[in-house]
Amino acid sequence: VYMMKQGEETYNAVKWALDAGYRMIDTAAIYDNEESVGKAIAESGVSRGEIFLATKLWDSDHGYDATIQGLETSLKKLKVEYLDLYLIHSPNTGKIVETWDALIHMQKQGKIRSIGVSNFGVQHLEALKEHGRPMPTVNQIEMHPMKYQERISLLDFCKQNGILVQAYGSLFFGKPEFLERSEVTDIVKAHSSSSAHVLLRWALQMGFQIIPKSVKQHRIAENLKVFDLELSPAEMESLTAMEGNLNQYWQPLGAPVDVGDTTRGKSEL
């Protein structure tokens, strides 16, 4: 629900997605729409146990105590007792080990089922590992054909350490100048498909988890048809070789490493 407005827009998108059969909802404190997500879930008729709900801790809430408060605030807004996944949204404001320890603590309290990160580079993940912390289950990053070559070392690190890569930006932020590139449209024509299906299918076949976003009911339903498509090795190779820059998303992966106070949660490890 990235960039969706609080209220009707977010509520409808979540409700339509659940009605269509989606079961994972991804939001964040900074999106300022957690209340609408929670309302849609509560009024969807789908049981809480069937829904995989994820949200993210914002940069201003890094640090042990602030993280716990940030989680409690999100739970209150979402009107749920636990999260299926809670992510540190970025390493930008540091204290990453201290903040991670707070997530571990709240996981043991039953408030979070899985813990992960977003926009972490290799150096941030290595800092967690070097301090003897369990690895995140997920690293949510900008990932699409034009980012693949640049981030191979990060993808390799995640794979070697059992970290699932969750891809955002899969649909090139909807920018026609990229969606209409021949590398994409040639495959679209060959399969009588769509640019969205081709790009989402690329991500799935690369082993990434996808979190496509739309505020249009028909597109939410259409995105599920990605499972009807299979790309050939040559088509995958053509997409993977794409070059370009969306210049749309932030780039916290290069942020300096600041571990914070590493003693706060050490007794729980």
C-alpha positions as CSV (number, residue, x, y, z in Angstrom):
1,V,0.0,0.0,0.0
2,Y,3.0,2.3,-0.7
3,M,1.9,5.9,-1.4
4,M,-1.8,5.0,-1.0
5,K,-3.9,7.7,0.7
6,Q,-5.3,7.1,4.1
7,G,-9.0,6.4,3.9
8,E,-11.0,5.2,1.0
9,E,-8.2,4.6,-1.4
10,T,-6.2,2.3,0.9
11,Y,-9.3,0.7,2.4
12,N,-10.7,-0.2,-1.1
13,A,-7.4,-1.5,-2.3
14,V,-6.9,-3.8,0.6
15,K,-10.5,-5.0,0.6
16,W,-10.4,-5.7,-3.2
17,A,-7.1,-7.6,-2.8
18,L,-8.5,-9.8,0.0
19,D,-11.7,-10.4,-2.0
20,A,-9.6,-11.4,-5.0
21,G,-7.6,-13.9,-2.9
22,Y,-4.5,-12.1,-1.9
23,R,-3.4,-12.8,1.7
24,M,-0.3,-10.7,2.2
25,I,-0.7,-7.0,3.0
26,D,2.5,-4.8,3.2
27,T,2.4,-1.4,4.8
28,A,4.6,0.9,6.9
29,A,4.4,3.5,9.6
30,I,5.7,6.2,7.2
31,Y,2.9,5.4,4.7
32,D,0.4,6.9,7.2
33,N,-2.3,4.4,6.2
34,E,-2.1,1.7,8.8
35,E,-5.5,2.6,10.2
36,S,-7.2,2.1,6.9
37,V,-5.4,-1.2,6.4
38,G,-6.6,-2.4,9.8
39,K,-10.1,-1.3,9.1
40,A,-10.2,-3.1,5.7
41,I,-8.8,-6.3,7.3
42,A,-11.3,-6.2,10.1
43,E,-14.3,-5.7,7.7
44,S,-13.0,-8.1,5.0
45,G,-14.7,-11.2,6.4
46,V,-11.3,-13.0,6.1
47,S,-10.0,-14.4,9.4
48,R,-6.9,-12.8,10.9
49,G,-5.1,-16.1,10.8
50,E,-5.4,-16.3,7.1
51,I,-3.8,-12.9,6.5
52,F,0.0,-12.3,6.5
53,L,0.3,-8.7,7.7
54,A,3.6,-6.8,7.5
55,T,4.5,-3.3,8.5
56,K,7.8,-1.3,9.0
57,L,9.5,0.7,11.7
58,W,10.3,4.2,10.6
59,D,13.8,5.8,10.8
60,S,12.8,8.1,13.6
61,D,12.0,5.2,15.9
62,H,15.4,3.5,15.9
63,G,16.8,2.5,19.3
64,Y,15.6,-0.1,21.8
65,D,12.9,1.7,23.6
66,A,11.7,3.7,20.6
67,T,11.4,0.6,18.6
68,I,9.1,-1.1,21.1
69,Q,7.0,2.0,21.2
70,G,6.9,2.2,17.4
71,L,5.7,-1.4,17.2
72,E,3.0,-0.8,19.8
73,T,1.8,2.3,17.9
74,S,1.5,0.3,14.7
75,L,-0.3,-2.6,16.4
76,K,-2.8,0.0,17.8
77,K,-3.4,1.6,14.5
78,L,-3.8,-1.7,12.7
79,K,-6.0,-3.0,15.5
80,V,-4.2,-6.3,15.7
81,E,-2.5,-8.2,18.5
82,Y,0.5,-9.3,16.5
83,L,2.3,-8.9,13.2
84,D,3.3,-11.6,10.9
85,L,6.3,-9.6,9.8
86,Y,8.0,-6.5,11.1
87,L,10.8,-4.8,9.2
88,I,13.3,-2.1,10.0
89,H,12.5,0.2,7.1
90,S,16.1,1.3,6.5
91,P,19.5,1.6,8.1
92,N,19.6,5.4,7.6
93,T,19.4,6.5,11.3
94,G,21.7,3.7,12.6
95,K,21.5,1.8,15.9
96,I,20.8,-1.2,13.7
97,V,21.9,-3.9,16.2
98,E,20.2,-2.2,19.1
99,T,17.0,-1.8,17.1
100,W,17.2,-5.4,15.9
101,D,17.5,-6.6,19.5
102,A,14.2,-4.8,20.3
103,L,12.6,-6.7,17.4
104,I,14.0,-10.0,18.8
105,H,12.6,-9.1,22.3
106,M,9.1,-8.3,20.9
107,Q,9.2,-11.5,18.8
108,K,9.7,-13.5,22.0
109,Q,6.8,-11.6,23.5
110,G,4.6,-12.9,20.8
111,K,4.0,-9.5,19.2
112,I,5.8,-10.4,16.0
113,R,6.1,-13.8,14.2
114,S,8.9,-13.0,11.8
115,I,11.4,-10.2,11.8
116,G,13.2,-8.6,8.9
117,V,14.8,-5.6,7.3
118,S,14.3,-3.3,4.3
119,N,16.9,-1.5,2.2
120,F,19.8,-3.1,4.1
121,G,23.1,-3.5,2.2
122,V,25.7,-6.3,2.8
123,Q,27.5,-4.2,5.4
124,H,24.4,-3.8,7.5
125,L,23.6,-7.5,7.4
126,E,27.2,-8.4,8.2
127,A,27.0,-6.1,11.2
128,L,24.1,-8.2,12.6
129,K,26.0,-11.4,11.8
130,E,29.3,-10.2,13.4
131,H,27.4,-9.3,16.6
132,G,26.0,-12.9,16.8
133,R,22.4,-11.9,16.0
134,P,20.1,-14.1,14.0
135,M,19.7,-13.2,10.4
136,P,16.6,-11.4,9.1
137,T,14.0,-13.6,7.4
138,V,13.5,-10.9,4.7
139,N,15.3,-8.0,3.1
140,Q,12.9,-5.9,1.2
141,I,14.7,-3.9,-1.5
142,E,14.2,-2.2,-4.9
143,M,14.6,-5.1,-7.3
144,H,13.7,-5.4,-11.0
145,P,15.7,-6.2,-14.1
146,M,17.5,-2.8,-14.2
147,K,18.7,-3.2,-10.6
148,Y,19.8,-6.9,-10.8
149,Q,23.4,-6.5,-12.0
150,E,24.1,-3.7,-9.5
151,R,22.9,-5.8,-6.6
152,I,24.3,-9.3,-7.4
153,S,26.6,-9.3,-4.3
154,L,23.7,-8.4,-2.0
155,L,21.5,-11.0,-3.6
156,D,24.3,-13.6,-3.2
157,F,24.7,-12.7,0.5
158,C,21.0,-13.0,1.1
159,K,20.9,-16.4,-0.6
160,Q,23.9,-17.7,1.3
161,N,22.3,-16.6,4.6
162,G,18.8,-17.8,4.1
163,I,17.3,-14.3,3.7
164,L,14.3,-14.0,1.4
165,V,14.5,-11.0,-1.0
166,Q,11.2,-9.2,-1.2
167,A,11.2,-7.0,-4.3
168,Y,9.6,-3.6,-4.6
169,G,9.5,-1.5,-7.7
170,S,8.9,-4.6,-9.8
171,L,6.7,-2.6,-12.3
172,F,9.2,0.2,-12.9
173,F,7.0,2.6,-10.9
174,G,4.5,2.4,-13.9
175,K,6.8,4.6,-16.0
176,P,5.9,4.0,-19.7
177,E,9.4,4.8,-21.0
178,F,10.6,1.6,-19.3
179,L,7.5,-0.5,-19.6
180,E,7.5,0.1,-23.3
181,R,11.1,-0.9,-23.9
182,S,11.6,-3.6,-26.5
183,E,13.0,-6.1,-24.0
184,V,9.6,-6.1,-22.3
185,T,7.2,-5.5,-25.2
186,D,8.8,-8.3,-27.4
187,I,8.0,-10.8,-24.6
188,V,4.5,-9.2,-24.1
189,K,3.7,-9.9,-27.7
190,A,5.1,-13.4,-27.7
191,H,2.8,-14.4,-24.8
192,S,-0.2,-12.1,-25.5
193,S,0.4,-10.9,-22.0
194,S,1.1,-7.5,-20.3
195,S,4.2,-5.7,-19.1
196,A,3.1,-6.1,-15.5
197,H,2.8,-9.9,-15.9
198,V,6.1,-10.2,-17.7
199,L,8.0,-8.2,-15.0
200,L,6.3,-9.9,-12.1
201,R,7.0,-13.3,-13.7
202,W,10.6,-12.4,-14.1
203,A,10.8,-11.6,-10.3
204,L,9.1,-14.9,-9.4
205,Q,11.4,-17.0,-11.6
206,M,14.4,-15.2,-10.1
207,G,13.2,-16.4,-6.7
208,F,12.1,-13.1,-5.3
209,Q,8.9,-12.5,-3.4
210,I,6.7,-9.9,-5.1
211,I,4.4,-7.2,-3.5
212,P,2.7,-5.6,-6.5
213,K,0.7,-2.4,-5.7
214,S,-2.4,-1.0,-7.4
215,V,-5.4,1.1,-6.4
216,K,-7.4,-0.2,-9.4
217,Q,-9.6,-3.2,-8.8
218,H,-9.2,-4.7,-12.2
219,R,-5.4,-4.5,-12.1
220,I,-5.4,-6.1,-8.6
221,A,-7.3,-9.1,-10.0
222,E,-5.2,-9.2,-13.3
223,N,-1.9,-9.4,-11.4
224,L,-2.9,-12.8,-10.1
225,K,-2.6,-14.1,-13.7
226,V,1.2,-14.0,-13.4
227,F,1.0,-17.7,-12.4
228,D,-0.4,-18.5,-15.9
229,L,2.8,-17.3,-17.5
230,E,6.3,-19.0,-17.9
231,L,9.3,-17.1,-19.4
232,S,11.9,-19.0,-21.4
233,P,15.6,-18.9,-20.4
234,A,16.3,-16.5,-23.3
235,E,13.5,-14.2,-22.3
236,M,14.8,-14.2,-18.7
237,E,18.3,-13.4,-19.9
238,S,17.0,-10.5,-22.1
239,L,15.2,-8.9,-19.2
240,T,18.1,-9.4,-16.8
241,A,20.4,-7.6,-19.1
242,M,18.3,-4.4,-19.1
243,E,20.0,-1.2,-18.0
244,G,18.6,2.0,-16.8
245,N,17.6,3.9,-13.6
246,L,14.1,4.7,-12.5
247,N,15.3,7.6,-10.3
248,Q,12.3,7.1,-8.2
249,Y,13.1,5.3,-5.0
250,W,15.5,6.1,-2.2
251,Q,18.9,4.4,-1.9
252,P,19.7,3.7,1.8
253,L,21.8,0.6,1.0
254,G,25.0,2.7,1.2
255,A,24.2,4.2,4.6
256,P,27.1,4.0,7.1
257,V,26.9,1.2,9.7
258,D,26.0,2.3,13.2
259,V,25.2,-0.6,15.6
260,G,24.1,1.5,18.6
261,D,24.0,0.0,22.1
262,T,24.6,-3.7,21.7
263,T,24.1,-4.6,25.3
264,R,20.4,-3.9,25.8
265,G,19.1,-7.1,24.4
266,K,22.1,-9.4,24.7
267,S,20.7,-11.3,27.7
268,E,17.9,-12.6,25.5
269,L,20.1,-14.1,22.8
